[in-house]
Amino acid sequence: MEKMKLPNSTTALVLGICSIVTCCCYGIIGLPLGIVAFILGNKAVKLNNQHPDEYEGVKNASAGKILGIVGIILNVVFIAYIIWILSLIGWDALSDPDVLMERMNELKNR
């Protein structure tokens, strides 16, 4: 009997890669992709563990799960970095270029 391809293993892999590539998009795109990649990869690995003789492609699912975790971590770190920068500069400086330049010069001279 020919083994079936593990459902969503390739999808988890592609989403995991995309979550890492898009981590610089303010975390808005990459974080959900990483979460979905982790969930799909985890489900596929569990399905393979229940029926190891029926499916192939568990390496793609495992890689997608791991890349999803890495993507989640990178996106959370990037979001935290953005929040930290905004806390240093302040929300009011984002709407006024003169205040923004003044705050940037203050940070530069520290």
VOMI-725564 format. One record per atom (N, C-alpha, C, O): residue number from 1; residue in one letter; atom name; z, x, y. Coordinates in pm, 1 decimal. Example, Ala and Ser with C-alpha at 12.3 -4.5 7.8 and 13.67 -1.06 7.14 Angstrom:
<atoms>
[atom 1; A; N; [780.0; 1319.0; -569.0]]
[atom 1; A; CA; [780.0; 1230.0; -450.0]]
[atom 1; A; C; [780.0; 1320.0; -330.0]]
[atom 1; A; O; [846.5; 1423.6; -331.9]]
[atom 2; S; N; [708.0; 1285.0; -225.0]]
[atom 2; S; CA; [714.0; 1367.0; -106.0]]
[atom 2; S; C; [787.0; 1290.0; 3.0]]
[atom 2; S; O; [803.9; 1340.9; 113.8]]
</atoms>
This chain:
<atoms>
[atom 1; M; N; [0.0; 83.3; -118.9]]
[atom 1; M; CA; [0.0; 0.0; 0.0]]
[atom 1; M; C; [0.0; 88.1; 125.7]]
[atom 1; M; O; [75.8; 184.6; 135.2]]
[atom 2; E; N; [-83.0; 54.4; 217.7]]
[atom 2; E; CA; [-95.3; 131.0; 341.5]]
[atom 2; E; C; [18.3; 94.5; 437.6]]
[atom 2; E; O; [54.4; -22.3; 451.9]]
[atom 3; K; N; [73.8; 197.5; 503.3]]
[atom 3; K; CA; [183.2; 173.5; 597.5]]
[atom 3; K; C; [129.9; 113.1; 726.3]]
[atom 3; K; O; [21.9; 148.6; 773.6]]
[atom 4; M; N; [207.8; 20.9; 782.1]]
[atom 4; M; CA; [171.8; -40.9; 909.5]]
[atom 4; M; C; [222.5; 46.2; 1024.1]]
[atom 4; M; O; [318.9; 121.6; 1010.2]]
[atom 5; K; N; [155.2; 33.4; 1135.9]]
[atom 5; K; CA; [198.3; 105.8; 1254.4]]
[atom 5; K; C; [322.4; 36.8; 1311.1]]
[atom 5; K; O; [328.3; -85.9; 1318.9]]
[atom 6; L; N; [419.0; 115.5; 1349.5]]
[atom 6; L; CA; [544.8; 62.6; 1402.1]]
[atom 6; L; C; [519.0; -8.5; 1534.6]]
[atom 6; L; O; [462.8; 50.8; 1626.7]]
[atom 7; P; N; [559.9; -136.0; 1544.9]]
[atom 7; P; CA; [533.0; -210.3; 1668.7]]
[atom 7; P; C; [603.9; -148.0; 1789.0]]
[atom 7; P; O; [719.8; -107.5; 1780.2]]
[atom 8; N; N; [534.3; -141.3; 1898.0]]
[atom 8; N; CA; [584.3; -94.8; 2028.0]]
[atom 8; N; C; [621.6; 52.8; 2032.0]]
[atom 8; N; O; [684.0; 96.4; 2128.7]]
[atom 9; S; N; [585.9; 130.9; 1931.2]]
[atom 9; S; CA; [619.8; 273.0; 1936.7]]
[atom 9; S; C; [535.5; 345.3; 2041.4]]
[atom 9; S; O; [587.4; 426.3; 2118.2]]
[atom 10; T; N; [407.1; 316.4; 2044.3]]
[atom 10; T; CA; [320.5; 379.2; 2143.9]]
[atom 10; T; C; [351.4; 327.1; 2283.9]]
[atom 10; T; O; [344.8; 402.4; 2381.0]]
[atom 11; T; N; [384.7; 199.6; 2294.5]]
[atom 11; T; CA; [420.8; 141.5; 2423.8]]
[atom 11; T; C; [545.4; 208.3; 2479.6]]
[atom 11; T; O; [551.5; 239.1; 2598.7]]
[atom 12; A; N; [644.4; 230.9; 2394.5]]
[atom 12; A; CA; [766.6; 298.6; 2438.2]]
[atom 12; A; C; [735.9; 439.8; 2486.1]]
[atom 12; A; O; [791.7; 485.8; 2585.7]]
[atom 13; L; N; [647.4; 508.2; 2415.1]]
[atom 13; L; CA; [610.2; 644.2; 2453.6]]
[atom 13; L; C; [540.1; 646.4; 2589.2]]
[atom 13; L; O; [572.8; 728.7; 2674.8]]
[atom 14; V; N; [445.2; 557.5; 2608.7]]
[atom 14; V; CA; [370.6; 553.1; 2735.3]]
[atom 14; V; C; [462.2; 514.9; 2851.1]]
[atom 14; V; O; [454.0; 574.0; 2958.7]]
[atom 15; L; N; [549.4; 416.3; 2829.7]]
[atom 15; L; CA; [641.3; 376.6; 2936.6]]
[atom 15; L; C; [741.8; 486.9; 2968.0]]
[atom 15; L; O; [780.0; 504.5; 3083.7]]
[atom 16; G; N; [784.7; 561.0; 2866.6]]
[atom 16; G; CA; [875.0; 673.0; 2890.6]]
[atom 16; G; C; [810.1; 781.7; 2974.3]]
[atom 16; G; O; [872.5; 837.5; 3064.6]]
[atom 17; I; N; [685.6; 811.1; 2944.1]]
[atom 17; I; CA; [611.7; 910.0; 3023.6]]
[atom 17; I; C; [593.7; 860.4; 3166.8]]
[atom 17; I; O; [612.9; 935.9; 3262.1]]
[atom 18; C; N; [556.9; 734.1; 3181.3]]
[atom 18; C; CA; [536.7; 677.3; 3315.2]]
[atom 18; C; C; [666.5; 673.6; 3395.8]]
[atom 18; C; O; [663.6; 689.2; 3517.9]]
[atom 19; S; N; [780.5; 653.2; 3329.1]]
[atom 19; S; CA; [907.6; 649.8; 3402.1]]
[atom 19; S; C; [941.8; 786.8; 3459.5]]
[atom 19; S; O; [1002.2; 796.1; 3566.3]]
[atom 20; I; N; [903.8; 892.2; 3389.7]]
[atom 20; I; CA; [928.9; 1027.1; 3441.4]]
[atom 20; I; C; [831.3; 1060.7; 3553.5]]
[atom 20; I; O; [869.7; 1119.4; 3654.6]]
[atom 21; V; N; [706.0; 1023.7; 3535.3]]
[atom 21; V; CA; [604.0; 1053.9; 3636.6]]
[atom 21; V; C; [633.1; 980.2; 3766.8]]
[atom 21; V; O; [609.5; 1034.3; 3874.8]]
[atom 22; T; N; [683.9; 857.5; 3758.1]]
[atom 22; T; CA; [706.1; 776.7; 3878.3]]
[atom 22; T; C; [848.1; 785.2; 3932.0]]
[atom 22; T; O; [889.2; 699.2; 4010.0]]
[atom 23; C; N; [923.3; 885.5; 3892.7]]
[atom 23; C; CA; [1061.6; 895.1; 3939.9]]
[atom 23; C; C; [1068.7; 924.0; 4089.6]]
[atom 23; C; O; [1172.4; 899.6; 4151.3]]
[atom 24; C; N; [963.1; 974.5; 4148.7]]
[atom 24; C; CA; [963.5; 1003.5; 4292.1]]
[atom 24; C; C; [922.4; 883.8; 4377.5]]
[atom 24; C; O; [908.2; 896.7; 4499.1]]
[atom 25; C; N; [903.5; 769.9; 4316.4]]
[atom 25; C; CA; [868.2; 647.4; 4390.0]]
[atom 25; C; C; [994.1; 570.8; 4426.7]]
[atom 25; C; O; [1000.9; 449.3; 4408.4]]
[atom 26; Y; N; [1093.6; 641.5; 4478.4]]
[atom 26; Y; CA; [1221.4; 585.5; 4522.0]]
[atom 26; Y; C; [1298.5; 518.4; 4409.0]]
[atom 26; Y; O; [1392.2; 443.4; 4436.8]]
[atom 27; G; N; [1263.5; 541.9; 4283.8]]
[atom 27; G; CA; [1334.3; 484.6; 4171.1]]
[atom 27; G; C; [1302.2; 339.5; 4143.5]]
[atom 27; G; O; [1351.7; 281.3; 4047.0]]
[atom 28; I; N; [1219.2; 281.1; 4228.1]]
[atom 28; I; CA; [1188.9; 138.4; 4214.2]]
[atom 28; I; C; [1098.1; 113.6; 4094.8]]
[atom 28; I; O; [1115.5; 14.8; 4023.5]]
[atom 29; I; N; [1003.9; 199.5; 4072.5]]
[atom 29; I; CA; [909.2; 180.3; 3962.7]]
[atom 29; I; C; [960.0; 245.9; 3835.1]]
[atom 29; I; O; [952.5; 185.9; 3727.9]]
[atom 30; G; N; [1010.4; 365.4; 3844.6]]
[atom 30; G; CA; [1046.8; 443.1; 3726.8]]
[atom 30; G; C; [1169.0; 392.8; 3652.2]]
[atom 30; G; O; [1174.9; 403.2; 3529.7]]
[atom 31; L; N; [1266.9; 338.5; 3724.0]]
[atom 31; L; CA; [1389.1; 292.3; 3658.2]]
[atom 31; L; C; [1363.0; 177.0; 3562.6]]
[atom 31; L; O; [1407.4; 183.5; 3447.9]]
[atom 32; P; N; [1293.4; 71.9; 3603.8]]
[atom 32; P; CA; [1263.9; -35.2; 3506.8]]
[atom 32; P; C; [1176.7; 12.0; 3391.1]]
[atom 32; P; O; [1195.4; -31.9; 3277.6]]
[atom 33; L; N; [1082.2; 100.7; 3418.6]]
[atom 33; L; CA; [998.9; 153.3; 3310.4]]
[atom 33; L; C; [1081.8; 232.0; 3209.4]]
[atom 33; L; O; [1059.4; 221.3; 3088.8]]
[atom 34; G; N; [1176.6; 310.4; 3257.6]]
[atom 34; G; CA; [1263.4; 386.5; 3168.7]]
[atom 34; G; C; [1352.1; 296.7; 3085.1]]
[atom 34; G; O; [1373.9; 322.9; 2966.8]]
[atom 35; I; N; [1403.6; 190.5; 3146.1]]
[atom 35; I; CA; [1488.5; 96.5; 3072.7]]
[atom 35; I; C; [1409.4; 26.6; 2963.9]]
[atom 35; I; O; [1456.3; 14.1; 2850.7]]
[atom 36; V; N; [1289.4; -19.1; 2997.7]]
[atom 36; V; CA; [1205.6; -87.6; 2898.3]]
[atom 36; V; C; [1164.4; 8.8; 2787.1]]
[atom 36; V; O; [1162.4; -28.9; 2670.0]]
[atom 37; A; N; [1131.8; 131.8; 2822.7]]
[atom 37; A; CA; [1095.0; 231.6; 2721.1]]
[atom 37; A; C; [1210.7; 257.2; 2625.9]]
[atom 37; A; O; [1190.6; 267.6; 2504.9]]
[atom 38; F; N; [1330.8; 267.4; 2679.3]]
[atom 38; F; CA; [1447.3; 289.4; 2594.2]]
[atom 38; F; C; [1471.2; 170.6; 2500.7]]
[atom 38; F; O; [1497.9; 189.2; 2382.0]]
[atom 39; I; N; [1461.5; 50.1; 2553.7]]
[atom 39; I; CA; [1485.7; -69.4; 2472.1]]
[atom 39; I; C; [1380.7; -81.8; 2362.4]]
[atom 39; I; O; [1414.9; -105.1; 2246.5]]
[atom 40; L; N; [1252.7; -66.3; 2397.9]]
[atom 40; L; CA; [1146.7; -78.1; 2297.4]]
[atom 40; L; C; [1155.2; 32.9; 2193.2]]
[atom 40; L; O; [1136.2; 8.1; 2074.1]]
[atom 41; G; N; [1183.6; 154.0; 2237.3]]
[atom 41; G; CA; [1197.2; 264.9; 2144.0]]
[atom 41; G; C; [1315.5; 246.3; 2050.7]]
[atom 41; G; O; [1307.1; 276.9; 1931.8]]
[atom 42; N; N; [1425.3; 196.1; 2104.5]]
[atom 42; N; CA; [1543.7; 172.1; 2023.7]]
[atom 42; N; C; [1517.6; 63.9; 1918.6]]
[atom 42; N; O; [1557.4; 78.4; 1803.0]]
[atom 43; K; N; [1450.6; -44.6; 1959.0]]
[atom 43; K; CA; [1418.1; -151.4; 1863.1]]
[atom 43; K; C; [1324.5; -101.5; 1753.6]]
[atom 43; K; O; [1341.0; -136.1; 1636.6]]
[atom 44; A; N; [1227.2; -21.0; 1791.4]]
[atom 44; A; CA; [1132.3; 30.3; 1693.0]]
[atom 44; A; C; [1200.1; 125.6; 1594.6]]
[atom 44; A; O; [1170.6; 122.7; 1475.1]]
[atom 45; V; N; [1290.3; 209.6; 1643.9]]
[atom 45; V; CA; [1362.2; 301.7; 1555.4]]
[atom 45; V; C; [1451.7; 223.7; 1459.6]]
[atom 45; V; O; [1459.7; 256.5; 1341.2]]
[atom 46; K; N; [1518.9; 121.0; 1510.3]]
[atom 46; K; CA; [1603.3; 38.4; 1423.3]]
[atom 46; K; C; [1520.5; -32.3; 1316.5]]
[atom 46; K; O; [1561.5; -41.2; 1200.8]]
[atom 47; L; N; [1403.7; -82.6; 1356.2]]
[atom 47; L; CA; [1316.5; -149.3; 1259.3]]
[atom 47; L; C; [1270.6; -50.9; 1152.3]]
[atom 47; L; O; [1264.6; -85.7; 1034.4]]
[atom 48; N; N; [1238.5; 70.0; 1192.2]]
[atom 48; N; CA; [1197.9; 172.2; 1095.4]]
[atom 48; N; C; [1313.9; 210.1; 1002.7]]
[atom 48; N; O; [1292.6; 235.7; 884.2]]
[atom 49; N; N; [1435.9; 213.7; 1056.0]]
[atom 49; N; CA; [1551.4; 247.0; 972.3]]
[atom 49; N; C; [1579.8; 137.3; 869.9]]
[atom 49; N; O; [1629.3; 165.5; 760.7]]
[atom 50; Q; N; [1548.9; 13.6; 904.6]]
[atom 50; Q; CA; [1569.9; -97.1; 810.4]]
[atom 50; Q; C; [1465.8; -96.5; 699.4]]
[atom 50; Q; O; [1497.3; -126.8; 584.4]]
[atom 51; H; N; [1341.7; -62.1; 733.5]]
[atom 51; H; CA; [1230.8; -62.4; 637.7]]
[atom 51; H; C; [1151.4; 67.7; 649.2]]
[atom 51; H; O; [1039.8; 66.6; 701.4]]
[atom 52; P; N; [1205.7; 178.3; 602.3]]
[atom 52; P; CA; [1139.0; 307.8; 623.2]]
[atom 52; P; C; [1008.2; 324.4; 545.4]]
[atom 52; P; O; [924.5; 406.4; 582.9]]
[atom 53; D; N; [990.0; 249.2; 439.7]]
[atom 53; D; CA; [868.0; 264.2; 359.5]]
[atom 53; D; C; [750.9; 182.1; 411.9]]
[atom 53; D; O; [637.7; 201.6; 367.7]]
[atom 54; E; N; [775.8; 91.4; 504.5]]
[atom 54; E; CA; [671.2; 0.8; 551.8]]
[atom 54; E; C; [599.9; 48.3; 678.1]]
[atom 54; E; O; [486.8; 7.0; 703.6]]
[atom 55; Y; N; [663.9; 134.4; 757.7]]
[atom 55; Y; CA; [610.0; 167.8; 889.9]]
[atom 55; Y; C; [587.8; 317.7; 905.0]]
[atom 55; Y; O; [651.0; 400.1; 838.7]]
[atom 56; E; N; [495.5; 349.3; 994.9]]
[atom 56; E; CA; [472.7; 487.5; 1036.9]]
[atom 56; E; C; [472.1; 490.5; 1189.3]]
[atom 56; E; O; [450.5; 387.8; 1253.6]]
[atom 57; G; N; [495.3; 605.4; 1245.9]]
[atom 57; G; CA; [495.1; 619.7; 1391.5]]
[atom 57; G; C; [632.9; 621.9; 1452.9]]
[atom 57; G; O; [649.2; 592.2; 1571.3]]
[atom 58; V; N; [733.2; 657.1; 1372.8]]
[atom 58; V; CA; [868.9; 660.5; 1426.3]]
[atom 58; V; C; [886.9; 774.4; 1526.0]]
[atom 58; V; O; [976.1; 768.7; 1610.6]]
[atom 59; K; N; [803.4; 877.6; 1517.2]]
[atom 59; K; CA; [814.1; 988.8; 1612.0]]
[atom 59; K; C; [777.5; 943.5; 1753.3]]
[atom 59; K; O; [840.2; 985.8; 1850.4]]
[atom 60; N; N; [676.4; 857.8; 1764.8]]
[atom 60; N; CA; [640.9; 803.9; 1896.3]]
[atom 60; N; C; [754.7; 720.2; 1952.9]]
[atom 60; N; O; [785.3; 728.6; 2071.9]]
[atom 61; A; N; [817.4; 639.6; 1868.0]]
[atom 61; A; CA; [927.8; 555.2; 1913.5]]
[atom 61; A; C; [1047.1; 639.7; 1956.0]]
[atom 61; A; O; [1110.5; 610.9; 2057.5]]
[atom 62; S; N; [1077.6; 742.8; 1880.0]]
[atom 62; S; CA; [1190.1; 831.4; 1915.2]]
[atom 62; S; C; [1161.8; 906.4; 2044.5]]
[atom 62; S; O; [1249.5; 919.9; 2129.8]]
[atom 63; A; N; [1040.5; 954.4; 2058.5]]
[atom 63; A; CA; [1003.3; 1025.1; 2181.7]]
[atom 63; A; C; [1007.3; 930.7; 2300.9]]
[atom 63; A; O; [1052.0; 969.4; 2408.9]]
[atom 64; G; N; [961.1; 807.2; 2283.0]]
[atom 64; G; CA; [966.6; 708.2; 2390.5]]
[atom 64; G; C; [1108.7; 676.3; 2430.4]]
[atom 64; G; O; [1138.5; 660.0; 2548.7]]
[atom 65; K; N; [1196.7; 667.1; 2332.4]]
[atom 65; K; CA; [1338.9; 641.7; 2359.2]]
[atom 65; K; C; [1399.8; 756.9; 2438.4]]
[atom 65; K; O; [1471.2; 734.1; 2536.0]]
[atom 66; I; N; [1372.3; 879.1; 2397.7]]
[atom 66; I; CA; [1426.1; 996.6; 2466.7]]
[atom 66; I; C; [1367.9; 1008.7; 2607.3]]
[atom 66; I; O; [1441.0; 1036.3; 2702.5]]
[atom 67; L; N; [1238.0; 988.3; 2620.9]]
[atom 67; L; CA; [1176.3; 994.8; 2753.7]]
[atom 67; L; C; [1228.2; 883.3; 2843.7]]
[atom 67; L; O; [1241.3; 902.0; 2964.6]]
[atom 68; G; N; [1257.6; 767.7; 2785.2]]
[atom 68; G; CA; [1317.3; 658.6; 2862.4]]
[atom 68; G; C; [1453.6; 698.3; 2917.0]]
[atom 68; G; O; [1485.4; 668.9; 3032.3]]
[atom 69; I; N; [1534.5; 765.2; 2834.4]]
[atom 69; I; CA; [1665.5; 811.1; 2880.2]]
[atom 69; I; C; [1650.8; 914.5; 2991.7]]
[atom 69; I; O; [1721.2; 908.3; 3092.5]]
[atom 70; V; N; [1559.4; 1009.0; 2973.1]]
[atom 70; V; CA; [1535.7; 1110.9; 3076.2]]
[atom 70; V; C; [1485.0; 1045.1; 3204.7]]
[atom 70; V; O; [1527.4; 1082.2; 3314.1]]
[atom 71; G; N; [1394.6; 947.7; 3192.0]]
[atom 71; G; CA; [1343.5; 877.0; 3308.9]]
[atom 71; G; C; [1452.7; 800.3; 3381.8]]
[atom 71; G; O; [1456.0; 799.2; 3504.9]]
[atom 72; I; N; [1542.1; 736.2; 3307.2]]
[atom 72; I; CA; [1653.5; 664.0; 3369.1]]
[atom 72; I; C; [1741.9; 760.7; 3447.1]]
[atom 72; I; O; [1779.3; 733.2; 3561.1]]
[atom 73; I; N; [1774.7; 872.7; 3386.2]]
[atom 73; I; CA; [1861.1; 970.8; 3452.4]]
[atom 73; I; C; [1795.3; 1025.8; 3578.8]]
[atom 73; I; O; [1859.9; 1034.8; 3683.2]]
[atom 74; L; N; [1668.0; 1062.4; 3570.1]]
[atom 74; L; CA; [1598.4; 1115.8; 3688.1]]
[atom 74; L; C; [1590.6; 1012.6; 3800.8]]
[atom 74; L; O; [1610.0; 1045.8; 3917.7]]
[atom 75; N; N; [1562.2; 888.0; 3765.0]]
[atom 75; N; CA; [1551.7; 785.2; 3867.4]]
[atom 75; N; C; [1686.3; 753.4; 3931.1]]
[atom 75; N; O; [1692.7; 730.5; 4051.8]]
[atom 76; V; N; [1793.0; 751.4; 3853.3]]
[atom 76; V; CA; [1925.5; 726.4; 3909.4]]
[atom 76; V; C; [1966.6; 840.8; 4001.5]]
[atom 76; V; O; [2024.5; 817.3; 4107.6]]
[atom 77; V; N; [1937.1; 963.8; 3961.8]]
[atom 77; V; CA; [1968.1; 1078.7; 4047.8]]
[atom 77; V; C; [1888.1; 1070.0; 4177.8]]
[atom 77; V; O; [1940.8; 1098.7; 4285.3]]
[atom 78; F; N; [1762.0; 1030.9; 4168.2]]
[atom 78; F; CA; [1680.6; 1020.9; 4289.6]]
[atom 78; F; C; [1730.5; 909.4; 4380.6]]
[atom 78; F; O; [1732.5; 925.8; 4502.6]]
[atom 79; I; N; [1770.8; 796.2; 4323.4]]
[atom 79; I; CA; [1826.0; 686.6; 4403.7]]
[atom 79; I; C; [1955.3; 731.1; 4470.9]]
[atom 79; I; O; [1977.8; 700.6; 4588.0]]
[atom 80; A; N; [2040.3; 803.0; 4398.1]]
[atom 80; A; CA; [2165.0; 853.7; 4456.9]]
[atom 80; A; C; [2136.2; 951.2; 4570.3]]
[atom 80; A; O; [2206.5; 951.9; 4671.4]]
[atom 81; Y; N; [2033.3; 1033.2; 4553.7]]
[atom 81; Y; CA; [1994.1; 1127.2; 4659.2]]
[atom 81; Y; C; [1947.0; 1053.5; 4784.5]]
[atom 81; Y; O; [1983.1; 1091.0; 4896.1]]
[atom 82; I; N; [1867.6; 950.2; 4766.4]]
[atom 82; I; CA; [1820.0; 870.5; 4880.5]]
[atom 82; I; C; [1937.5; 805.0; 4952.6]]
[atom 82; I; O; [1942.6; 803.9; 5075.6]]
[atom 83; I; N; [2031.5; 750.5; 4876.2]]
[atom 83; I; CA; [2149.0; 686.9; 4937.1]]
[atom 83; I; C; [2232.1; 790.5; 5012.4]]
[atom 83; I; O; [2283.9; 761.4; 5120.3]]
[atom 84; W; N; [2245.4; 910.5; 4957.1]]
[atom 84; W; CA; [2320.9; 1015.6; 5024.3]]
[atom 84; W; C; [2254.0; 1055.9; 5155.7]]
[atom 84; W; O; [2321.1; 1072.3; 5257.5]]
[atom 85; I; N; [2122.0; 1071.6; 5153.0]]
[atom 85; I; CA; [2048.8; 1107.1; 5275.9]]
[atom 85; I; C; [2063.7; 997.0; 5380.4]]
[atom 85; I; O; [2085.3; 1025.0; 5498.4]]
[atom 86; L; N; [2051.9; 872.5; 5336.8]]
[atom 86; L; CA; [2067.1; 761.5; 5431.7]]
[atom 86; L; C; [2208.5; 754.5; 5487.4]]
[atom 86; L; O; [2227.1; 715.4; 5602.6]]
[atom 87; S; N; [2308.3; 791.4; 5408.3]]
[atom 87; S; CA; [2445.1; 791.4; 5459.8]]
[atom 87; S; C; [2465.5; 902.1; 5564.0]]
[atom 87; S; O; [2545.1; 886.4; 5656.5]]
[atom 88; L; N; [2393.9; 1013.4; 5548.9]]
[atom 88; L; CA; [2403.1; 1121.0; 5648.0]]
[atom 88; L; C; [2331.1; 1084.8; 5777.8]]
[atom 88; L; O; [2381.7; 1111.1; 5886.9]]
[atom 89; I; N; [2214.8; 1025.4; 5765.7]]
[atom 89; I; CA; [2133.6; 994.7; 5883.1]]
[atom 89; I; C; [2176.7; 863.8; 5948.1]]
[atom 89; I; O; [2187.8; 855.3; 6070.4]]
[atom 90; G; N; [2200.8; 762.7; 5866.7]]
[atom 90; G; CA; [2239.6; 631.3; 5917.9]]
[atom 90; G; C; [2120.7; 537.7; 5926.0]]
[atom 90; G; O; [2007.3; 579.5; 5949.4]]
[atom 91; W; N; [2149.6; 409.8; 5905.9]]
[atom 91; W; CA; [2043.2; 308.4; 5907.9]]
[atom 91; W; C; [1983.3; 291.2; 6046.8]]
[atom 91; W; O; [1863.6; 265.7; 6060.0]]
[atom 92; D; N; [2065.5; 304.9; 6150.5]]
[atom 92; D; CA; [2015.8; 284.2; 6286.5]]
[atom 92; D; C; [1912.4; 388.7; 6326.3]]
[atom 92; D; O; [1825.6; 361.0; 6409.1]]
[atom 93; A; N; [1920.2; 507.7; 6269.1]]
[atom 93; A; CA; [1825.8; 614.1; 6303.1]]
[atom 93; A; C; [1687.6; 589.8; 6243.9]]
[atom 93; A; O; [1589.3; 646.6; 6291.4]]
[atom 94; L; N; [1678.8; 507.2; 6142.2]]
[atom 94; L; CA; [1548.2; 481.4; 6080.4]]
[atom 94; L; C; [1456.2; 400.5; 6171.0]]
[atom 94; L; O; [1334.0; 411.6; 6160.4]]
[atom 95; S; N; [1512.5; 320.4; 6258.8]]
[atom 95; S; CA; [1428.9; 238.4; 6346.2]]
[atom 95; S; C; [1399.7; 305.1; 6480.3]]
[atom 95; S; O; [1311.8; 259.0; 6553.2]]
[atom 96; D; N; [1470.4; 411.7; 6514.4]]
[atom 96; D; CA; [1451.3; 479.4; 6642.6]]
[atom 96; D; C; [1417.8; 626.5; 6617.2]]
[atom 96; D; O; [1503.2; 702.6; 6571.8]]
[atom 97; P; N; [1293.8; 666.7; 6646.1]]
[atom 97; P; CA; [1253.1; 805.6; 6618.6]]
[atom 97; P; C; [1333.5; 910.7; 6695.7]]
[atom 97; P; O; [1356.6; 1020.5; 6644.9]]
[atom 98; D; N; [1376.1; 877.5; 6818.2]]
[atom 98; D; CA; [1453.6; 975.0; 6896.8]]
[atom 98; D; C; [1589.5; 1000.9; 6833.4]]
[atom 98; D; O; [1633.8; 1115.4; 6823.9]]
[atom 99; V; N; [1654.7; 895.0; 6790.4]]
[atom 99; V; CA; [1785.1; 910.1; 6724.5]]
[atom 99; V; C; [1767.8; 984.4; 6592.2]]
[atom 99; V; O; [1852.5; 1065.5; 6554.8]]
[atom 100; L; N; [1658.5; 956.7; 6521.9]]
[atom 100; L; CA; [1632.5; 1023.8; 6395.4]]
[atom 100; L; C; [1616.9; 1174.6; 6415.8]]
[atom 100; L; O; [1673.2; 1253.7; 6340.1]]
[atom 101; M; N; [1541.0; 1214.3; 6517.4]]
[atom 101; M; CA; [1523.1; 1357.0; 6545.7]]
[atom 101; M; C; [1655.4; 1422.0; 6586.7]]
[atom 101; M; O; [1683.9; 1535.5; 6548.5]]
[atom 102; E; N; [1735.3; 1349.6; 6664.1]]
[atom 102; E; CA; [1865.0; 1402.0; 6706.5]]
[atom 102; E; C; [1956.4; 1424.9; 6585.5]]
[atom 102; E; O; [2021.9; 1528.6; 6575.5]]
[atom 103; R; N; [1960.4; 1328.1; 6494.3]]
[atom 103; R; CA; [2044.9; 1341.7; 6374.7]]
[atom 103; R; C; [1993.8; 1452.5; 6282.4]]
[atom 103; R; O; [2073.0; 1524.5; 6221.7]]
[atom 104; M; N; [1862.2; 1465.9; 6272.0]]
[atom 104; M; CA; [1806.3; 1571.6; 6188.6]]
[atom 104; M; C; [1840.5; 1708.9; 6246.6]]
[atom 104; M; O; [1871.8; 1801.8; 6172.1]]
[atom 105; N; N; [1834.6; 1721.8; 6379.4]]
[atom 105; N; CA; [1871.3; 1847.8; 6443.7]]
[atom 105; N; C; [2018.9; 1878.8; 6425.6]]
[atom 105; N; O; [2056.6; 1994.7; 6408.9]]
[atom 106; E; N; [2103.2; 1775.2; 6428.9]]
[atom 106; E; CA; [2246.8; 1794.3; 6404.2]]
[atom 106; E; C; [2269.8; 1845.8; 6262.6]]
[atom 106; E; O; [2350.4; 1936.6; 6241.8]]
[atom 107; L; N; [2199.9; 1788.7; 6165.9]]
[atom 107; L; CA; [2214.1; 1833.5; 6027.8]]
[atom 107; L; C; [2161.5; 1975.5; 6008.7]]
[atom 107; L; O; [2216.6; 2053.7; 5931.3]]
[atom 108; K; N; [2054.9; 2006.8; 6079.9]]
[atom 108; K; CA; [1995.0; 2138.1; 6068.3]]
[atom 108; K; C; [2086.3; 2246.9; 6126.7]]
[atom 108; K; O; [2089.1; 2359.1; 6076.0]]
[atom 109; N; N; [2160.2; 2214.5; 6232.0]]
[atom 109; N; CA; [2245.2; 2312.2; 6297.6]]
[atom 109; N; C; [2382.0; 2327.8; 6233.6]]
[atom 109; N; O; [2461.9; 2408.8; 6280.6]]
[atom 110; R; N; [2411.3; 2254.4; 6129.9]]
[atom 110; R; CA; [2542.3; 2266.9; 6063.6]]
[atom 110; R; C; [2554.1; 2398.3; 5994.8]]
[atom 110; R; O; [2657.0; 2426.9; 5933.6]]
</atoms>
